[in-house]
Amino acid sequence: MRAPHRWGLSLPREHDDIGLVTTCGPAPRLSKTPIVPGHPAPKPGADGPDILTEIGLGDRIEALIEAGVVRVEGVAAG
């Protein structure tokens, strides 16, 4: 991660899947509280297999993906 500095309304950060992205920074600016960026959200669906396993559908993941019920590779743009 880059050295901390003062950010404006946008915040550049590294995304595991797509590289450097610019997102909205935190709106409140408190004089004695440093801005600490979190991690960018994963691609939509990336945690689908973990969630399906957690709710007891782990044995059906491949069938659900093939049927188009679940996406694990994000969503198509547009």
PEGIUR-V708739 format. One record per helix or strand of 3 or more residues. SS is the DSSP state (H for helix, E for strand). FROM is the first residue (numbers start at 1). LEN is the number of residues. If there is no record, write none. Layout:
# PEGIUR-V708739
SS&FROM&LEN + SS&FROM&LEN
This chain:
# PEGIUR-V708739
E&10&6 + E&19&6 + H&48&7 + H&58&9
